[in-house]
Amino acid sequence: MLALIFNFALLLGAHLTAVQIRLRIPWGNPLGTEYQGAPVEFALIILAASLISYGIGMLPLASKLRGRRVWLFGLSLLMTIGGVLILIPDVSQLQMIYFGVSAVTLGLIAIVYPDRLLRRSPQGTLWYNLSQLWKARALLQLWLGYNIQSRYSQTILGILWIILLPLATAGVLSIAFSQILQVQYDVPFVSFFLSGLVWYTLFNQGTLNSINALISRMGIMNQVPFPREVVVLLSLGETLVDLIFAFGVMVIINWVNGIVPNGQYIYLIPLLVILVCFTLGIMFFVSCLTVFVRDVPQLVSVVLQLLFYLTPLLYPVSQIPDRLRVLILINPLAGVIQGFREVILYARPPDIVTLYYPTAFALTLLYVGYIYFITNKDRVTDYA
């Protein structure tokens, strides 16, 4: 029964993913209303295909085959594509290719990827690792509190450094863009820039902190047994603490500029969850991969520099030429940052449809990154 539910969820998710991809890619024929506007028929065909494949999988011979989940999902996919082309003839073959590619990608991520990497033992399952991490929550709290207290204890300005850096950056760029280049904004540039920079810094700093998260704590990991995920979450926790202070400063500056907090701030919570999932997925990958490939820090620095300019932090989305807008649409950070701006600067709820892609991307990245991390975390001490 779990296989039936799993196949149905994956194929339905593939349909939604394909619709989002087709809406974002401007090439080819326009997206047909039948493909986008027939979710009930599509869902029923997917359900029928899943039921038939599940019934075939219950046969004595089929239940003994290796890779049963993989071929059952493939059978469901083929029957779904055939059923849609027959029962919804207005759906084009191009749009079904998008659906097929999305389904295969999700199947690789959700079925093949963990089956190939995770060990066939209780200690190698996803739920076991999550339960062990939950038991270590007290260690994470104590360690995080100690790091926060000790990080600025020997500095003169202390925690003010968290505030001064974004303010200095915003001040310099404000002079460059609003005074020298005469770029027009509908709100003061400092407020416009900080409403994006505060959140981008969480991603940027979290990724940078994860580079040496495992390497710098290799000694204690060799001496004390604890879930290795704690050191990655520790780096994320420190970055979240910095975010709290930076957010407070941003609110004060916005208030001075006439932009007061509003009731739409409630939407900051789901937006922050999406951003944290995206950041944590990257951190799991980077922290583990750095141990094996020491060129990763240089590559990460280059990618972060490119993302800074490809994410609409310095410029509004409306000023991007149409031929270059696809670069922004495929960047999952862009939709999240724009959502934060809508809430903070314009007191409007974020566009939910625009957040479909960043949400799916963030959750998938977190899932894949965590699977990769728990699969390789026991090998990191061999590369110290």
C-alpha positions as a Python dict, from the first residue, in 0.01 Angstrom:
ca = {
    (1, 'M'): (0, 0, 0),
    (2, 'L'): (289, 238, 74),
    (3, 'A'): (425, 172, -276),
    (4, 'L'): (87, 269, -423),
    (5, 'I'): (72, 595, -228),
    (6, 'F'): (436, 669, -305),
    (7, 'N'): (394, 618, -680),
    (8, 'F'): (80, 830, -690),
    (9, 'A'): (245, 1114, -497),
    (10, 'L'): (555, 1110, -718),
    (11, 'L'): (359, 1113, -1044),
    (12, 'L'): (123, 1385, -924),
    (13, 'G'): (424, 1586, -811),
    (14, 'A'): (582, 1530, -1152),
    (15, 'H'): (274, 1678, -1318),
    (16, 'L'): (288, 1991, -1099),
    (17, 'T'): (663, 2018, -1154),
    (18, 'A'): (624, 1989, -1531),
    (19, 'V'): (361, 2264, -1533),
    (20, 'Q'): (592, 2495, -1338),
    (21, 'I'): (889, 2420, -1566),
    (22, 'R'): (679, 2480, -1877),
    (23, 'L'): (553, 2811, -1741),
    (24, 'R'): (907, 2928, -1672),
    (25, 'I'): (1071, 2821, -1998),
    (26, 'P'): (956, 3057, -2277),
    (27, 'W'): (1058, 2831, -2567),
    (28, 'G'): (824, 2625, -2779),
    (29, 'N'): (446, 2640, -2805),
    (30, 'P'): (242, 2797, -2522),
    (31, 'L'): (133, 2570, -2240),
    (32, 'G'): (-199, 2413, -2332),
    (33, 'T'): (-494, 2484, -2105),
    (34, 'E'): (-585, 2114, -2114),
    (35, 'Y'): (-250, 2018, -1965),
    (36, 'Q'): (-257, 2288, -1700),
    (37, 'G'): (-630, 2295, -1640),
    (38, 'A'): (-718, 1925, -1614),
    (39, 'P'): (-576, 1824, -1276),
    (40, 'V'): (-873, 1602, -1188),
    (41, 'E'): (-852, 1396, -1507),
    (42, 'F'): (-475, 1380, -1477),
    (43, 'A'): (-494, 1268, -1114),
    (44, 'L'): (-751, 998, -1193),
    (45, 'I'): (-535, 859, -1474),
    (46, 'I'): (-233, 858, -1242),
    (47, 'L'): (-436, 680, -973),
    (48, 'A'): (-559, 417, -1218),
    (49, 'A'): (-207, 354, -1348),
    (50, 'S'): (-73, 327, -993),
    (51, 'L'): (-347, 81, -895),
    (52, 'I'): (-282, -140, -1197),
    (53, 'S'): (94, -144, -1141),
    (54, 'Y'): (38, -212, -771),
    (55, 'G'): (-184, -508, -860),
    (56, 'I'): (81, -644, -1096),
    (57, 'G'): (340, -601, -824),
    (58, 'M'): (133, -818, -589),
    (59, 'L'): (164, -1119, -821),
    (60, 'P'): (386, -1398, -680),
    (61, 'L'): (649, -1370, -952),
    (62, 'A'): (664, -989, -946),
    (63, 'S'): (706, -975, -567),
    (64, 'K'): (1031, -1173, -594),
    (65, 'L'): (1199, -951, -852),
    (66, 'R'): (1486, -724, -751),
    (67, 'G'): (1441, -350, -781),
    (68, 'R'): (1066, -391, -743),
    (69, 'R'): (999, -28, -647),
    (70, 'V'): (1192, 100, -948),
    (71, 'W'): (1012, -102, -1215),
    (72, 'L'): (672, -54, -1049),
    (73, 'F'): (722, 321, -1069),
    (74, 'G'): (837, 293, -1430),
    (75, 'L'): (529, 86, -1516),
    (76, 'S'): (303, 345, -1350),
    (77, 'L'): (473, 622, -1549),
    (78, 'L'): (433, 445, -1884),
    (79, 'M'): (67, 367, -1820),
    (80, 'T'): (4, 726, -1711),
    (81, 'I'): (159, 870, -2028),
    (82, 'G'): (-37, 628, -2245),
    (83, 'G'): (-360, 696, -2060),
    (84, 'V'): (-322, 1074, -2086),
    (85, 'L'): (-243, 1065, -2459),
    (86, 'I'): (-552, 848, -2521),
    (87, 'L'): (-803, 1003, -2279),
    (88, 'I'): (-687, 1368, -2301),
    (89, 'P'): (-591, 1392, -2670),
    (90, 'D'): (-552, 1773, -2662),
    (91, 'V'): (-239, 1737, -2449),
    (92, 'S'): (64, 1770, -2676),
    (93, 'Q'): (346, 1518, -2684),
    (94, 'L'): (595, 1795, -2597),
    (95, 'Q'): (412, 1861, -2272),
    (96, 'M'): (409, 1490, -2194),
    (97, 'I'): (786, 1486, -2245),
    (98, 'Y'): (814, 1751, -1973),
    (99, 'F'): (600, 1530, -1750),
    (100, 'G'): (807, 1220, -1826),
    (101, 'V'): (1139, 1395, -1761),
    (102, 'S'): (1006, 1537, -1434),
    (103, 'A'): (878, 1195, -1323),
    (104, 'V'): (1206, 1020, -1406),
    (105, 'T'): (1401, 1287, -1219),
    (106, 'L'): (1181, 1260, -911),
    (107, 'G'): (1198, 880, -929),
    (108, 'L'): (1577, 886, -938),
    (109, 'I'): (1586, 1119, -640),
    (110, 'A'): (1320, 947, -429),
    (111, 'I'): (1379, 578, -515),
    (112, 'V'): (1705, 497, -688),
    (113, 'Y'): (1926, 750, -508),
    (114, 'P'): (1858, 642, -147),
    (115, 'D'): (1839, 273, -241),
    (116, 'R'): (2188, 290, -392),
    (117, 'L'): (2348, 491, -114),
    (118, 'L'): (2188, 389, 214),
    (119, 'R'): (2313, 75, 381),
    (120, 'R'): (2069, -213, 426),
    (121, 'S'): (2061, -190, 804),
    (122, 'P'): (1857, 1, 1064),
    (123, 'Q'): (2157, 231, 1124),
    (124, 'G'): (2158, 329, 758),
    (125, 'T'): (1795, 436, 728),
    (126, 'L'): (1680, 794, 709),
    (127, 'W'): (1444, 765, 1008),
    (128, 'Y'): (1712, 612, 1228),
    (129, 'N'): (1948, 902, 1162),
    (130, 'L'): (1674, 1156, 1227),
    (131, 'S'): (1587, 988, 1558),
    (132, 'Q'): (1951, 994, 1666),
    (133, 'L'): (1973, 1360, 1572),
    (134, 'W'): (1663, 1436, 1779),
    (135, 'K'): (1821, 1268, 2082),
    (136, 'A'): (2125, 1496, 2043),
    (137, 'R'): (1922, 1819, 2052),
    (138, 'A'): (2047, 1906, 2402),
    (139, 'L'): (2407, 1883, 2281),
    (140, 'L'): (2324, 2115, 1992),
    (141, 'Q'): (2164, 2372, 2224),
    (142, 'L'): (2456, 2374, 2468),
    (143, 'W'): (2717, 2387, 2193),
    (144, 'L'): (2537, 2668, 2012),
    (145, 'G'): (2503, 2873, 2330),
    (146, 'Y'): (2871, 2832, 2409),
    (147, 'N'): (2979, 2933, 2058),
    (148, 'I'): (2759, 3243, 2058),
    (149, 'Q'): (2894, 3358, 2394),
    (150, 'S'): (3257, 3294, 2308),
    (151, 'R'): (3256, 3424, 1950),
    (152, 'Y'): (3251, 3794, 2040),
    (153, 'S'): (3368, 3778, 2402),
    (154, 'Q'): (3722, 3895, 2316),
    (155, 'T'): (3619, 4171, 2072),
    (156, 'I'): (3568, 4537, 2158),
    (157, 'L'): (3253, 4594, 1954),
    (158, 'G'): (3125, 4245, 2017),
    (159, 'I'): (2798, 4162, 1849),
    (160, 'L'): (2787, 4502, 1676),
    (161, 'W'): (3003, 4350, 1403),
    (162, 'I'): (2696, 4160, 1286),
    (163, 'I'): (2522, 4494, 1229),
    (164, 'L'): (2808, 4705, 1095),
    (165, 'L'): (2900, 4485, 797),
    (166, 'P'): (2561, 4492, 616),
    (167, 'L'): (2517, 4861, 699),
    (168, 'A'): (2857, 4948, 552),
    (169, 'T'): (2782, 4743, 240),
    (170, 'A'): (2440, 4904, 200),
    (171, 'G'): (2586, 5253, 247),
    (172, 'V'): (2855, 5211, -19),
    (173, 'L'): (2618, 5053, -272),
    (174, 'S'): (2356, 5319, -201),
    (175, 'I'): (2601, 5589, -307),
    (176, 'A'): (2706, 5389, -612),
    (177, 'F'): (2360, 5298, -742),
    (178, 'S'): (2127, 5576, -630),
    (179, 'Q'): (2368, 5871, -647),
    (180, 'I'): (2634, 5792, -909),
    (181, 'L'): (2448, 5558, -1147),
    (182, 'Q'): (2112, 5729, -1081),
    (183, 'V'): (1919, 5400, -1072),
    (184, 'Q'): (1554, 5467, -984),
    (185, 'Y'): (1382, 5273, -703),
    (186, 'D'): (1028, 5311, -571),
    (187, 'V'): (1160, 5288, -213),
    (188, 'P'): (1484, 5414, -55),
    (189, 'F'): (1776, 5206, -182),
    (190, 'V'): (1898, 5115, 167),
    (191, 'S'): (1561, 4961, 253),
    (192, 'F'): (1539, 4792, -87),
    (193, 'F'): (1886, 4642, -57),
    (194, 'L'): (1866, 4535, 308),
    (195, 'S'): (1528, 4366, 256),
    (196, 'G'): (1709, 4123, 26),
    (197, 'L'): (2061, 4121, 169),
    (198, 'V'): (1954, 4017, 520),
    (199, 'W'): (1804, 3694, 385),
    (200, 'Y'): (2069, 3630, 122),
    (201, 'T'): (2334, 3661, 395),
    (202, 'L'): (2174, 3366, 574),
    (203, 'F'): (2231, 3150, 266),
    (204, 'N'): (2573, 3297, 186),
    (205, 'Q'): (2714, 3282, 539),
    (206, 'G'): (2563, 2943, 611),
    (207, 'T'): (2725, 2798, 300),
    (208, 'L'): (3062, 2954, 385),
    (209, 'N'): (3043, 2830, 745),
    (210, 'S'): (2972, 2477, 626),
    (211, 'I'): (3298, 2459, 429),
    (212, 'N'): (3507, 2389, 738),
    (213, 'A'): (3225, 2260, 962),
    (214, 'L'): (3356, 1902, 963),
    (215, 'I'): (3726, 1968, 903),
    (216, 'S'): (3763, 2214, 1193),
    (217, 'R'): (3597, 1972, 1438),
    (218, 'M'): (3766, 1653, 1323),
    (219, 'G'): (3949, 1612, 1654),
    (220, 'I'): (3640, 1611, 1872),
    (221, 'M'): (3453, 1388, 1624),
    (222, 'N'): (3729, 1127, 1656),
    (223, 'Q'): (3705, 1132, 2036),
    (224, 'V'): (3334, 1179, 2113),
    (225, 'P'): (3052, 981, 1945),
    (226, 'F'): (2764, 1204, 1840),
    (227, 'P'): (2560, 1258, 1521),
    (228, 'R'): (2780, 1437, 1270),
    (229, 'E'): (2483, 1640, 1151),
    (230, 'V'): (2512, 1841, 1473),
    (231, 'V'): (2816, 2033, 1346),
    (232, 'V'): (2629, 2137, 1030),
    (233, 'L'): (2323, 2244, 1228),
    (234, 'L'): (2556, 2429, 1464),
    (235, 'S'): (2687, 2638, 1173),
    (236, 'L'): (2330, 2705, 1061),
    (237, 'G'): (2227, 2802, 1415),
    (238, 'E'): (2505, 3060, 1442),
    (239, 'T'): (2394, 3210, 1112),
    (240, 'L'): (2031, 3225, 1228),
    (241, 'V'): (2138, 3415, 1541),
    (242, 'D'): (2316, 3669, 1319),
    (243, 'L'): (1998, 3693, 1112),
    (244, 'I'): (1793, 3796, 1416),
    (245, 'F'): (2015, 4097, 1488),
    (246, 'A'): (2042, 4196, 1122),
    (247, 'F'): (1663, 4172, 1085),
    (248, 'G'): (1614, 4400, 1384),
    (249, 'V'): (1844, 4663, 1233),
    (250, 'M'): (1663, 4637, 899),
    (251, 'V'): (1326, 4696, 1067),
    (252, 'I'): (1461, 5007, 1243),
    (253, 'I'): (1610, 5150, 922),
    (254, 'N'): (1288, 5081, 734),
    (255, 'W'): (1091, 5254, 1008),
    (256, 'V'): (1312, 5563, 971),
    (257, 'N'): (1239, 5556, 597),
    (258, 'G'): (864, 5535, 658),
    (259, 'I'): (826, 5159, 602),
    (260, 'V'): (667, 5019, 917),
    (261, 'P'): (607, 4652, 1011),
    (262, 'N'): (274, 4519, 889),
    (263, 'G'): (41, 4226, 936),
    (264, 'Q'): (182, 4048, 632),
    (265, 'Y'): (496, 3970, 834),
    (266, 'I'): (332, 3638, 917),
    (267, 'Y'): (438, 3525, 569),
    (268, 'L'): (802, 3569, 668),
    (269, 'I'): (782, 3238, 856),
    (270, 'P'): (710, 3008, 556),
    (271, 'L'): (953, 3209, 343),
    (272, 'L'): (1222, 3160, 606),
    (273, 'V'): (1147, 2787, 622),
    (274, 'I'): (1198, 2759, 244),
    (275, 'L'): (1525, 2951, 266),
    (276, 'V'): (1652, 2743, 559),
    (277, 'C'): (1571, 2417, 377),
    (278, 'F'): (1757, 2539, 69),
    (279, 'T'): (2055, 2656, 275),
    (280, 'L'): (2072, 2340, 485),
    (281, 'G'): (2064, 2118, 177),
    (282, 'I'): (2362, 2307, 34),
    (283, 'M'): (2542, 2292, 369),
    (284, 'F'): (2509, 1914, 394),
    (285, 'F'): (2660, 1877, 48),
    (286, 'V'): (2940, 2131, 90),
    (287, 'S'): (3051, 2025, 439),
    (288, 'C'): (3090, 1661, 339),
    (289, 'L'): (3226, 1720, -11),
    (290, 'T'): (3496, 1958, 118),
    (291, 'V'): (3651, 1673, 316),
    (292, 'F'): (3690, 1462, 3),
    (293, 'V'): (3767, 1735, -253),
    (294, 'R'): (3973, 2026, -119),
    (295, 'D'): (3898, 2240, -427),
    (296, 'V'): (3538, 2285, -314),
    (297, 'P'): (3599, 2610, -114),
    (298, 'Q'): (3730, 2788, -425),
    (299, 'L'): (3438, 2663, -634),
    (300, 'V'): (3186, 2767, -368),
    (301, 'S'): (3333, 3118, -352),
    (302, 'V'): (3293, 3162, -728),
    (303, 'V'): (2936, 3028, -729),
    (304, 'L'): (2833, 3251, -438),
    (305, 'Q'): (2978, 3554, -614),
    (306, 'L'): (2779, 3472, -928),
    (307, 'L'): (2460, 3412, -729),
    (308, 'F'): (2497, 3751, -560),
    (309, 'Y'): (2456, 3923, -897),
    (310, 'L'): (2207, 3673, -1044),
    (311, 'T'): (1978, 3723, -745),
    (312, 'P'): (1782, 4053, -759),
    (313, 'L'): (1947, 4216, -459),
    (314, 'L'): (2078, 4533, -624),
    (315, 'Y'): (1810, 4575, -888),
    (316, 'P'): (1433, 4524, -916),
    (317, 'V'): (1306, 4236, -1126),
    (318, 'S'): (1111, 4479, -1344),
    (319, 'Q'): (1435, 4625, -1484),
    (320, 'I'): (1566, 4291, -1613),
    (321, 'P'): (1548, 4258, -1995),
    (322, 'D'): (1310, 3989, -2119),
    (323, 'R'): (1588, 3793, -2289),
    (324, 'L'): (1775, 3761, -1958),
    (325, 'R'): (1476, 3703, -1732),
    (326, 'V'): (1505, 3326, -1766),
    (327, 'L'): (1831, 3347, -1564),
    (328, 'I'): (1630, 3489, -1275),
    (329, 'L'): (1340, 3248, -1314),
    (330, 'I'): (1561, 2940, -1283),
    (331, 'N'): (1730, 3081, -972),
    (332, 'P'): (1526, 2951, -674),
    (333, 'L'): (1666, 3222, -448),
    (334, 'A'): (1518, 3495, -667),
    (335, 'G'): (1157, 3395, -597),
    (336, 'V'): (1218, 3371, -223),
    (337, 'I'): (1397, 3708, -203),
    (338, 'Q'): (1119, 3869, -406),
    (339, 'G'): (867, 3719, -163),
    (340, 'F'): (1048, 3875, 132),
    (341, 'R'): (1045, 4213, -44),
    (342, 'E'): (673, 4194, -119),
    (343, 'V'): (601, 4138, 249),
    (344, 'I'): (848, 4384, 403),
    (345, 'L'): (841, 4676, 159),
    (346, 'Y'): (494, 4664, 4),
    (347, 'A'): (284, 4491, 275),
    (348, 'R'): (164, 4233, 22),
    (349, 'P'): (155, 3854, 59),
    (350, 'P'): (403, 3671, -164),
    (351, 'D'): (287, 3515, -489),
    (352, 'I'): (213, 3155, -390),
    (353, 'V'): (246, 3023, -746),
    (354, 'T'): (590, 3180, -777),
    (355, 'L'): (698, 2994, -462),
    (356, 'Y'): (606, 2647, -596),
    (357, 'Y'): (939, 2609, -772),
    (358, 'P'): (1163, 2738, -487),
    (359, 'T'): (974, 2521, -236),
    (360, 'A'): (1006, 2203, -442),
    (361, 'F'): (1369, 2282, -519),
    (362, 'A'): (1454, 2350, -153),
    (363, 'L'): (1285, 2036, -17),
    (364, 'T'): (1442, 1818, -286),
    (365, 'L'): (1785, 1967, -223),
    (366, 'L'): (1749, 1916, 153),
    (367, 'Y'): (1643, 1554, 104),
    (368, 'V'): (1921, 1470, -142),
    (369, 'G'): (2183, 1660, 56),
    (370, 'Y'): (2095, 1488, 381),
    (371, 'I'): (2095, 1144, 219),
    (372, 'Y'): (2440, 1216, 75),
    (373, 'F'): (2564, 1339, 414),
    (374, 'I'): (2448, 1044, 624),
    (375, 'T'): (2583, 805, 362),
    (376, 'N'): (2934, 951, 375),
    (377, 'K'): (2962, 1090, 727),
    (378, 'D'): (3142, 782, 861),
    (379, 'R'): (3411, 819, 593),
    (380, 'V'): (3512, 1177, 672),
    (381, 'T'): (3758, 1081, 947),
    (382, 'D'): (3953, 870, 697),
    (383, 'Y'): (4034, 1184, 496),
    (384, 'A'): (4143, 1403, 787),
}
